[in-house]
Amino acid sequence: MIEPYKEYGLEFSIETVKQIVPFLGLTKNTKYTIGKCMSDVNKIEKGEKLSLEWKSFLFITVILFPILSVAFVGGYGFIVWALQVFFFGPPGVHGM
């Protein structure tokens, strides 16, 4: 029977472990450790990495930066408008 996992301050119930173990393809003889295959995460082929870099670049330049620009300019305009409406009044010379 699998005991609840208590290393690194994590505690799982036996029911949770019984559901996770078959899903991950683990057996009774498998050594249960955290981060066992983390070194495999960075093993990406050169062509795949180049494709991912281009997709990221296009997403940032075509979608993210324009949306952020509109949001920042719109937010600044809203702040100026709110200050003029509630505190300072319209621009120009007052009291003449």
C-alpha positions as CSV (number, residue, x, y, z in Angstrom):
1,M,0.0,0.0,0.0
2,I,1.2,3.5,-0.8
3,E,1.8,5.7,2.2
4,P,0.8,9.4,2.0
5,Y,3.6,11.5,0.5
6,K,5.2,13.7,3.2
7,E,8.5,14.8,1.7
8,Y,8.9,18.6,1.1
9,G,6.0,19.3,3.4
10,L,3.4,17.9,1.0
11,E,0.7,15.6,2.3
12,F,-1.7,13.7,0.0
13,S,-4.4,11.3,1.1
14,I,-4.2,7.7,0.0
15,E,-7.2,8.2,-2.3
16,T,-5.5,11.0,-4.1
17,V,-2.3,9.0,-4.5
18,K,-4.3,6.0,-5.8
19,Q,-5.8,8.3,-8.5
20,I,-2.6,10.0,-9.5
21,V,-0.3,6.9,-9.7
22,P,-2.0,5.1,-12.5
23,F,-2.5,8.3,-14.4
24,L,1.3,8.9,-14.4
25,G,2.1,5.3,-15.3
26,L,3.9,4.6,-12.1
27,T,4.3,1.1,-10.6
28,K,5.0,-0.1,-7.1
29,N,8.7,-0.4,-7.9
30,T,8.9,3.3,-9.1
31,K,10.9,5.6,-6.9
32,Y,8.6,8.5,-6.1
33,T,10.6,11.8,-6.2
34,I,9.7,15.3,-7.1
35,G,11.5,16.7,-10.1
36,K,12.6,13.4,-11.4
37,C,12.4,14.4,-15.1
38,M,12.7,18.2,-14.9
39,S,16.0,18.0,-16.9
40,D,14.0,16.7,-19.8
41,V,11.9,19.9,-19.9
42,N,14.6,22.0,-21.6
43,K,15.4,19.4,-24.2
44,I,13.7,21.0,-27.2
45,E,14.9,20.4,-30.8
46,K,16.5,23.4,-32.5
47,G,13.8,23.7,-35.2
48,E,11.0,23.5,-32.6
49,K,12.8,26.1,-30.5
50,L,13.2,28.4,-33.4
51,S,9.5,28.0,-34.3
52,L,8.5,28.7,-30.7
53,E,10.7,31.8,-30.6
54,W,9.1,33.2,-33.8
55,K,5.6,32.5,-32.5
56,S,6.4,34.2,-29.2
57,F,7.9,37.2,-31.0
58,L,4.9,37.6,-33.3
59,F,2.4,37.3,-30.4
60,I,4.3,40.0,-28.4
61,T,4.6,42.4,-31.3
62,V,1.3,41.9,-33.0
63,I,-1.1,41.3,-30.1
64,L,0.4,42.0,-26.7
65,F,2.2,45.4,-27.2
66,P,-0.7,47.0,-29.1
67,I,-3.2,46.0,-26.5
68,L,-0.9,47.2,-23.7
69,S,-0.3,50.5,-25.5
70,V,-4.0,51.1,-25.9
71,A,-4.6,50.2,-22.2
72,F,-1.9,52.5,-20.9
73,V,-2.8,55.5,-23.1
74,G,-6.5,54.9,-22.3
75,G,-5.8,54.6,-18.6
76,Y,-3.7,57.8,-18.6
77,G,-6.5,59.6,-20.4
78,F,-9.0,58.4,-17.9
79,I,-6.9,59.5,-15.0
80,V,-6.4,63.0,-16.5
81,W,-10.2,63.3,-17.3
82,A,-11.1,62.2,-13.8
83,L,-8.7,64.7,-12.2
84,Q,-10.1,67.5,-14.3
85,V,-13.7,66.5,-13.5
86,F,-13.4,66.1,-9.8
87,F,-10.4,68.2,-8.7
88,F,-8.7,70.7,-11.0
89,G,-11.3,71.7,-13.6
90,P,-10.8,72.2,-17.3
91,P,-7.4,73.4,-18.5
92,G,-6.9,77.1,-19.2
93,V,-6.7,80.4,-17.4
94,H,-9.2,80.7,-14.5
95,G,-10.4,83.7,-12.6
96,M,-9.9,86.5,-15.1
